Amino acid sequence: MLEGIKVIELATYIAAPGAGGILADWGAEVIKVEPLSGCPMRYTMANMGADHLKGSPIFDLDNRGKQGVAINTQTPEGVEAIKRLIKDADVFLTNVRPGGLERSGLDYASLSAINPRLVYASVTGYGLEGAERDRPGFDIAAFYARSGIGWLQTVKGAEPTTLRTGIGDHTTSMATVGGILAAIIERQTTGKGRLVEASLIRAGIYAAGSDTATQLMYGKLGSTKSRHESIAPMNNFFKAKGDEWFVIVPRQGSVDWKAVLKVIGRPELETDERFATPKARRINSVAMVDIFDEAFGQQTIDYWKEKFDAEDMIWAPLMRPAEVAQDPQAIAAGAYVKVQNNGSEGTYLSPASPIRFSGESDAPKGPSPFLGEHTHAVLMKHGYTAEDIEKLIATKTIAS
């Protein structure tokens, strides 16, 4: 769908490369520029002490289908090479901190002067303005802790828990793709590109938008309570026989309240004064959750599935990733795609990009590149001669 769109990606880690990965899945030509040492995500398994595991599925997810170029942008020749690539590009995508880009002449003002049609997408921790614009910000810091999400996810009185790898990054990746495509659409009318600014902190604040909006309007916000102290005690996790958890999400009104009482065989609780109204149920949440825990613990989750579905209730099992990988509905939704191995035959499964287009293949357009795999070919395509390549090798701008 994005065939003909050319993206130059100067980025490492996850948030910006994730956006480039989605664009590549959708057909854009994405040229990934890494330092000569490579993106740190290439070495994730080794850095976690899992040297026996080959490859890096985390890197591969965000970089499949791209052309890999390794350039030392600390040299003048390296900066010139990036500018050469930019001349006919549609998008420049980067997560390099603003100050570094300005010092090297790869900021928006410099590159848009070379290519006025360029959509320049910046992904940072904290934005392009303000005293902390050059502060490094990974997703657990800028997206999770600084945005308020970490506090919201922490039960009152309990210790905070960490954010799993890339959740805030990939949320920001999706937002960045939306911004890039909006700017490309605008360019069809104006003929000019623009600066597209994404940040982990802004994406995090928006991701927590329902609570953020409540805080902004009322100036206060309730803390996250334990299961037994929940403001809406039926909107909760419960455990079936066999230690399998599931969540119930009641709709507004009393429809699901009556339904769940029918399911557990306790219709008399509807007229119990302790639970007669939402406010009463909140006040008596400990007693109510105890009753539900005792009831749900009597039968397996398969039993409750049949009962919940018969009442058209909104619920879901709490599934382990190993179970999700085998979930027939996730498979039917197109959640997984086959990716080619680089340098060998065969394929492996990986998460699909987040959107499916009717009648259009969303399969990856190739494997993730080896470090610097396409450096010489890409540079020669952009006007460099064999002699030029040797000079770049001599100045340690590229590898041989």
TORDO-549007 format. One record per residue (C-alpha): residue number from 0; residue in one letter; x, y negated, z. Coordinates in steps of 0.2 Angstrom, whole numbers, plus 5000, padded with zeros to 4 digits. Last residue first. Layout:
N
(atom NUM,"a",(X,Y,Z))
...
END
This chain:
400
(atom 399,"s",(5173,5013,5021))
(atom 398,"a",(5165,5004,5035))
(atom 397,"i",(5158,4986,5033))
(atom 396,"t",(5164,4969,5039))
(atom 395,"k",(5181,4976,5045))
(atom 394,"t",(5190,4963,5034))
(atom 393,"a",(5198,4976,5023))
(atom 392,"i",(5181,4985,5021))
(atom 391,"l",(5173,4969,5015))
(atom 390,"k",(5187,4967,5003))
(atom 389,"e",(5185,4984,4996))
(atom 388,"i",(5167,4981,4993))
(atom 387,"d",(5171,4965,4984))
(atom 386,"e",(5182,4975,4972))
(atom 385,"a",(5168,4988,4969))
(atom 384,"t",(5157,4973,4965))
(atom 383,"y",(5144,4965,4975))
(atom 382,"g",(5128,4959,4966))
(atom 381,"h",(5114,4964,4977))
(atom 380,"k",(5113,4982,4970))
(atom 379,"m",(5131,4983,4975))
(atom 378,"l",(5127,4979,4993))
(atom 377,"v",(5113,4991,4994))
(atom 376,"a",(5124,5005,4986))
(atom 375,"h",(5138,5002,4998))
(atom 374,"t",(5128,5001,5014))
(atom 373,"h",(5116,5016,5010))
(atom 372,"e",(5121,5028,5023))
(atom 371,"g",(5128,5015,5035))
(atom 370,"l",(5123,5026,5050))
(atom 369,"f",(5112,5040,5044))
(atom 368,"p",(5095,5035,5038))
(atom 367,"s",(5079,5040,5045))
(atom 366,"p",(5070,5052,5034))
(atom 365,"g",(5059,5048,5019))
(atom 364,"k",(5043,5039,5014))
(atom 363,"p",(5034,5043,5030))
(atom 362,"a",(5016,5050,5027))
(atom 361,"d",(5002,5037,5027))
(atom 360,"s",(4995,5043,5010))
(atom 359,"e",(4980,5033,5004))
(atom 358,"g",(4963,5038,5001))
(atom 357,"s",(4956,5030,5016))
(atom 356,"f",(4969,5021,5026))
(atom 355,"r",(4975,5028,5043))
(atom 354,"i",(4982,5016,5056))
(atom 353,"p",(4993,5019,5071))
(atom 352,"s",(5009,5026,5062))
(atom 351,"a",(5010,5044,5064))
(atom 350,"p",(5019,5053,5078))
(atom 349,"s",(5032,5065,5073))
(atom 348,"l",(5032,5083,5067))
(atom 347,"y",(5048,5091,5059))
(atom 346,"t",(5053,5095,5041))
(atom 345,"g",(5064,5107,5031))
(atom 344,"e",(5080,5106,5021))
(atom 343,"s",(5095,5097,5027))
(atom 342,"g",(5104,5080,5026))
(atom 341,"n",(5090,5070,5034))
(atom 340,"n",(5076,5081,5040))
(atom 339,"q",(5060,5076,5031))
(atom 338,"v",(5045,5070,5042))
(atom 337,"k",(5028,5078,5044))
(atom 336,"v",(5015,5068,5051))
(atom 335,"y",(5005,5068,5068))
(atom 334,"a",(4990,5058,5074))
(atom 333,"g",(4980,5061,5058))
(atom 332,"a",(4963,5060,5067))
(atom 331,"a",(4961,5079,5064))
(atom 330,"i",(4977,5083,5073))
(atom 329,"a",(4972,5072,5088))
(atom 328,"q",(4955,5082,5087))
(atom 327,"p",(4963,5099,5087))
(atom 326,"d",(4974,5095,5102))
(atom 325,"q",(4990,5104,5100))
(atom 324,"a",(5002,5090,5103))
(atom 323,"v",(4990,5083,5116))
(atom 322,"e",(4993,5099,5126))
(atom 321,"a",(5012,5096,5126))
(atom 320,"p",(5009,5078,5130))
(atom 319,"r",(5000,5083,5146))
(atom 318,"m",(4981,5079,5145))
(atom 317,"l",(4970,5071,5158))
(atom 316,"p",(4953,5077,5152))
(atom 315,"a",(4941,5064,5144))
(atom 314,"w",(4924,5057,5149))
(atom 313,"i",(4910,5047,5142))
(atom 312,"m",(4894,5055,5145))
(atom 311,"d",(4883,5062,5132))
(atom 310,"e",(4873,5072,5145))
(atom 309,"a",(4876,5089,5136))
(atom 308,"d",(4894,5083,5134))
(atom 307,"f",(4896,5081,5153))
(atom 306,"k",(4889,5098,5157))
(atom 305,"e",(4899,5108,5143))
(atom 304,"k",(4915,5099,5148))
(atom 303,"w",(4912,5102,5167))
(atom 302,"y",(4912,5121,5164))
(atom 301,"d",(4928,5119,5153))
(atom 300,"i",(4936,5109,5167))
(atom 299,"t",(4934,5123,5180))
(atom 298,"q",(4921,5123,5193))
(atom 297,"q",(4920,5121,5212))
(atom 296,"g",(4932,5106,5213))
(atom 295,"f",(4920,5095,5205))
(atom 294,"a",(4908,5096,5219))
(atom 293,"e",(4920,5093,5233))
(atom 292,"d",(4928,5079,5224))
(atom 291,"f",(4912,5071,5220))
(atom 290,"i",(4906,5071,5238))
(atom 289,"d",(4923,5064,5244))
(atom 288,"v",(4922,5051,5231))
(atom 287,"m",(4905,5045,5237))
(atom 286,"a",(4911,5045,5255))
(atom 285,"v",(4926,5034,5252))
(atom 284,"s",(4916,5023,5240))
(atom 283,"n",(4903,5018,5253))
(atom 282,"i",(4905,4999,5250))
(atom 281,"r",(4907,5001,5232))
(atom 280,"r",(4892,5013,5231))
(atom 279,"a",(4882,5000,5240))
(atom 278,"k",(4887,4987,5228))
(atom 277,"p",(4883,4998,5213))
(atom 276,"t",(4865,5001,5221))
(atom 275,"a",(4857,5016,5229))
(atom 274,"f",(4873,5024,5235))
(atom 273,"r",(4873,5023,5254))
(atom 272,"e",(4854,5021,5253))
(atom 271,"d",(4852,5039,5246))
(atom 270,"t",(4839,5038,5233))
(atom 269,"e",(4850,5044,5219))
(atom 268,"l",(4859,5056,5231))
(atom 267,"e",(4844,5068,5229))
(atom 266,"p",(4849,5072,5212))
(atom 265,"r",(4864,5082,5218))
(atom 264,"g",(4867,5096,5206))
(atom 263,"i",(4884,5091,5200))
(atom 262,"v",(4878,5087,5182))
(atom 261,"k",(4861,5079,5188))
(atom 260,"l",(4871,5067,5199))
(atom 259,"v",(4882,5063,5184))
(atom 258,"a",(4867,5059,5173))
(atom 257,"k",(4859,5048,5186))
(atom 256,"w",(4874,5038,5188))
(atom 255,"d",(4877,5039,5169))
(atom 254,"v",(4860,5030,5165))
(atom 253,"s",(4861,5018,5180))
(atom 252,"g",(4867,5002,5172))
(atom 251,"q",(4883,4999,5162))
(atom 250,"r",(4892,5014,5155))
(atom 249,"p",(4902,5026,5166))
(atom 248,"v",(4919,5031,5162))
(atom 247,"i",(4924,5048,5170))
(atom 246,"v",(4942,5054,5170))
(atom 245,"f",(4948,5072,5171))
(atom 244,"w",(4961,5081,5181))
(atom 243,"e",(4965,5099,5181))
(atom 242,"d",(4970,5107,5197))
(atom 241,"g",(4963,5124,5194))
(atom 240,"k",(4945,5119,5199))
(atom 239,"a",(4942,5102,5193))
(atom 238,"k",(4950,5086,5199))
(atom 237,"f",(4942,5068,5198))
(atom 236,"f",(4949,5052,5190))
(atom 235,"n",(4938,5037,5192))
(atom 234,"n",(4924,5026,5186))
(atom 233,"m",(4912,5034,5198))
(atom 232,"p",(4920,5023,5212))
(atom 231,"a",(4918,5006,5204))
(atom 230,"i",(4927,4995,5216))
(atom 229,"s",(4938,5010,5219))
(atom 228,"e",(4943,5013,5237))
(atom 227,"h",(4944,5032,5237))
(atom 226,"r",(4953,5033,5220))
(atom 225,"s",(4966,5020,5227))
(atom 224,"k",(4964,5002,5224))
(atom 223,"t",(4971,4990,5211))
(atom 222,"s",(4971,4972,5217))
(atom 221,"g",(4956,4960,5214))
(atom 220,"l",(4959,4945,5204))
(atom 219,"k",(4959,4926,5208))
(atom 218,"g",(4959,4909,5200))
(atom 217,"y",(4942,4912,5193))
(atom 216,"m",(4944,4909,5174))
(atom 215,"l",(4963,4912,5173))
(atom 214,"q",(4963,4927,5184))
(atom 213,"t",(4948,4935,5174))
(atom 212,"a",(4956,4931,5158))
(atom 211,"t",(4972,4940,5163))
(atom 210,"d",(4962,4955,5169))
(atom 209,"s",(4954,4957,5152))
(atom 208,"g",(4969,4952,5143))
(atom 207,"a",(4981,4965,5150))
(atom 206,"a",(4987,4969,5132))
(atom 205,"y",(4987,4950,5129))
(atom 204,"i",(4999,4946,5144))
(atom 203,"g",(5010,4961,5138))
(atom 202,"a",(5010,4955,5120))
(atom 201,"r",(5015,4937,5126))
(atom 200,"i",(5029,4944,5137))
(atom 199,"l",(5036,4956,5123))
(atom 198,"s",(5037,4942,5111))
(atom 197,"a",(5031,4939,5093))
(atom 196,"e",(5035,4924,5083))
(atom 195,"v",(5031,4923,5064))
(atom 194,"l",(5040,4909,5055))
(atom 193,"r",(5033,4905,5039))
(atom 192,"g",(5033,4909,5020))
(atom 191,"k",(5028,4897,5006))
(atom 190,"g",(5018,4900,4990))
(atom 189,"t",(5003,4892,4999))
(atom 188,"t",(4989,4903,4993))
(atom 187,"q",(4998,4920,4992))
(atom 186,"r",(5009,4914,5006))
(atom 185,"e",(4994,4915,5018))
(atom 184,"i",(4992,4934,5014))
(atom 183,"i",(5011,4937,5018))
(atom 182,"a",(5009,4927,5034))
(atom 181,"a",(4994,4938,5040))
(atom 180,"l",(5004,4953,5035))
(atom 179,"i",(5019,4948,5046))
(atom 178,"g",(5008,4944,5061))
(atom 177,"g",(4999,4960,5060))
(atom 176,"v",(5015,4970,5059))
(atom 175,"t",(5021,4960,5075))
(atom 174,"a",(5006,4965,5085))
(atom 173,"m",(5009,4983,5081))
(atom 172,"s",(5027,4982,5086))
(atom 171,"t",(5023,4973,5102))
(atom 170,"t",(5012,4988,5107))
(atom 169,"h",(5027,4999,5102))
(atom 168,"d",(5039,4990,5113))
(atom 167,"g",(5027,4990,5128))
(atom 166,"i",(5025,5009,5127))
(atom 165,"g",(5043,5011,5121))
(atom 164,"t",(5049,5023,5135))
(atom 163,"r",(5038,5026,5150))
(atom 162,"l",(5034,5012,5161))
(atom 161,"t",(5040,5013,5179))
(atom 160,"t",(5030,5016,5195))
(atom 159,"p",(5028,5003,5208))
(atom 158,"e",(5027,5008,5226))
(atom 157,"a",(5010,5010,5235))
(atom 156,"g",(5001,4997,5246))
(atom 155,"k",(4989,4992,5233))
(atom 154,"v",(4990,5004,5219))
(atom 153,"t",(5002,4998,5205))
(atom 152,"q",(4995,4997,5187))
(atom 151,"l",(4990,4979,5189))
(atom 150,"w",(5007,4974,5197))
(atom 149,"g",(5016,4982,5182))
(atom 148,"i",(5004,4974,5170))
(atom 147,"g",(5008,4957,5177))
(atom 146,"s",(5017,4950,5161))
(atom 145,"r",(5034,4950,5170))
(atom 144,"a",(5034,4968,5175))
(atom 143,"y",(5027,4977,5160))
(atom 142,"f",(5031,4967,5144))
(atom 141,"a",(5046,4957,5149))
(atom 140,"a",(5055,4970,5161))
(atom 139,"i",(5048,4987,5156))
(atom 138,"d",(5048,4981,5138))
(atom 137,"f",(5066,4976,5137))
(atom 136,"g",(5070,4958,5139))
(atom 135,"p",(5087,4949,5137))
(atom 134,"r",(5086,4931,5142))
(atom 133,"d",(5089,4919,5127))
(atom 132,"r",(5072,4911,5127))
(atom 131,"e",(5073,4908,5146))
(atom 130,"a",(5073,4889,5147))
(atom 129,"g",(5058,4888,5135))
(atom 128,"e",(5055,4891,5117))
(atom 127,"l",(5058,4906,5105))
(atom 126,"g",(5048,4919,5115))
(atom 125,"y",(5052,4929,5131))
(atom 124,"g",(5058,4946,5126))
(atom 123,"t",(5060,4943,5108))
(atom 122,"v",(5054,4948,5091))
(atom 121,"s",(5056,4936,5077))
(atom 120,"a",(5048,4938,5060))
(atom 119,"y",(5054,4927,5046))
(atom 118,"v",(5042,4927,5031))
(atom 117,"l",(5053,4921,5016))
(atom 116,"r",(5045,4911,5002))
(atom 115,"p",(5057,4897,5005))
(atom 114,"n",(5072,4908,5002))
(atom 113,"i",(5089,4900,5005))
(atom 112,"a",(5082,4885,5015))
(atom 111,"s",(5071,4898,5024))
(atom 110,"l",(5086,4907,5030))
(atom 109,"s",(5095,4892,5038))
(atom 108,"a",(5079,4885,5046))
(atom 107,"y",(5073,4902,5052))
(atom 106,"d",(5090,4907,5061))
(atom 105,"l",(5104,4917,5053))
(atom 104,"g",(5117,4903,5053))
(atom 103,"s",(5128,4913,5065))
(atom 102,"r",(5126,4901,5080))
(atom 101,"e",(5107,4900,5077))
(atom 100,"l",(5105,4919,5076))
(atom 99,"g",(5115,4921,5093))
(atom 98,"g",(5105,4907,5101))
(atom 97,"p",(5088,4915,5096))
(atom 96,"r",(5092,4933,5103))
(atom 95,"v",(5093,4946,5089))
(atom 94,"n",(5076,4955,5088))
(atom 93,"t",(5075,4953,5069))
(atom 92,"l",(5063,4955,5054))
(atom 91,"f",(5066,4945,5038))
(atom 90,"v",(5052,4947,5026))
(atom 89,"d",(5049,4945,5007))
(atom 88,"a",(5067,4947,5002))
(atom 87,"d",(5074,4940,4985))
(atom 86,"k",(5088,4929,4993))
(atom 85,"i",(5088,4938,5010))
(atom 84,"l",(5101,4951,5004))
(atom 83,"r",(5114,4938,5000))
(atom 82,"k",(5111,4929,5016))
(atom 81,"i",(5114,4946,5025))
(atom 80,"a",(5130,4948,5015))
(atom 79,"e",(5136,4930,5019))
(atom 78,"v",(5134,4934,5038))
(atom 77,"g",(5145,4949,5036))
(atom 76,"e",(5158,4939,5026))
(atom 75,"p",(5158,4926,5040))
(atom 74,"t",(5162,4940,5052))
(atom 73,"q",(5152,4944,5068))
(atom 72,"t",(5138,4951,5057))
(atom 71,"n",(5147,4967,5056))
(atom 70,"i",(5137,4977,5043))
(atom 69,"a",(5130,4994,5043))
(atom 68,"v",(5116,4997,5030))
(atom 67,"g",(5102,5011,5032))
(atom 66,"q",(5088,5012,5019))
(atom 65,"k",(5072,5015,5028))
(atom 64,"g",(5060,5029,5027))
(atom 63,"r",(5061,5034,5045))
(atom 62,"n",(5067,5021,5057))
(atom 61,"d",(5055,5019,5071))
(atom 60,"l",(5051,5038,5074))
(atom 59,"d",(5069,5043,5070))
(atom 58,"f",(5076,5033,5084))
(atom 57,"i",(5065,5041,5097))
(atom 56,"p",(5067,5058,5089))
(atom 55,"s",(5086,5056,5092))
(atom 54,"g",(5097,5070,5085))
(atom 53,"k",(5103,5086,5093))
(atom 52,"l",(5099,5091,5111))
(atom 51,"h",(5114,5098,5120))
(atom 50,"d",(5121,5081,5124))
(atom 49,"a",(5106,5078,5136))
(atom 48,"g",(5115,5067,5148))
(atom 47,"m",(5103,5052,5145))
(atom 46,"n",(5115,5043,5135))
(atom 45,"a",(5118,5059,5124))
(atom 44,"m",(5099,5060,5121))
(atom 43,"t",(5097,5041,5117))
(atom 42,"y",(5112,5040,5105))
(atom 41,"r",(5104,5034,5089))
(atom 40,"m",(5094,5022,5101))
(atom 39,"p",(5110,5012,5103))
(atom 38,"c",(5109,5006,5085))
(atom 37,"g",(5125,5009,5076))
(atom 36,"s",(5143,5005,5080))
(atom 35,"l",(5145,4996,5064))
(atom 34,"p",(5131,4985,5069))
(atom 33,"e",(5114,4989,5060))
(atom 32,"v",(5105,4982,5045))
(atom 31,"k",(5089,4991,5041))
(atom 30,"i",(5083,4989,5023))
(atom 29,"v",(5064,4991,5022))
(atom 28,"e",(5056,4994,5005))
(atom 27,"a",(5037,4993,5010))
(atom 26,"g",(5026,5008,5007))
(atom 25,"w",(5015,5009,5022))
(atom 24,"d",(5027,5021,5032))
(atom 23,"a",(5040,5007,5029))
(atom 22,"l",(5029,4994,5036))
(atom 21,"i",(5026,5005,5051))
(atom 20,"g",(5045,5008,5053))
(atom 19,"g",(5049,4989,5052))
(atom 18,"a",(5037,4986,5066))
(atom 17,"g",(5045,5000,5076))
(atom 16,"p",(5062,4992,5072))
(atom 15,"a",(5056,4976,5080))
(atom 14,"a",(5050,4984,5096))
(atom 13,"i",(5062,4999,5097))
(atom 12,"y",(5081,4997,5100))
(atom 11,"t",(5091,4987,5087))
(atom 10,"a",(5087,4974,5074))
(atom 9,"l",(5092,4965,5058))
(atom 8,"e",(5078,4971,5046))
(atom 7,"i",(5077,4965,5028))
(atom 6,"v",(5060,4969,5021))
(atom 5,"k",(5055,4970,5003))
(atom 4,"i",(5037,4971,4998))
(atom 3,"g",(5034,4979,4981))
(atom 2,"e",(5025,4994,4988))
(atom 1,"l",(5015,4988,5003))
(atom 0,"m",(5000,5000,5000))
END
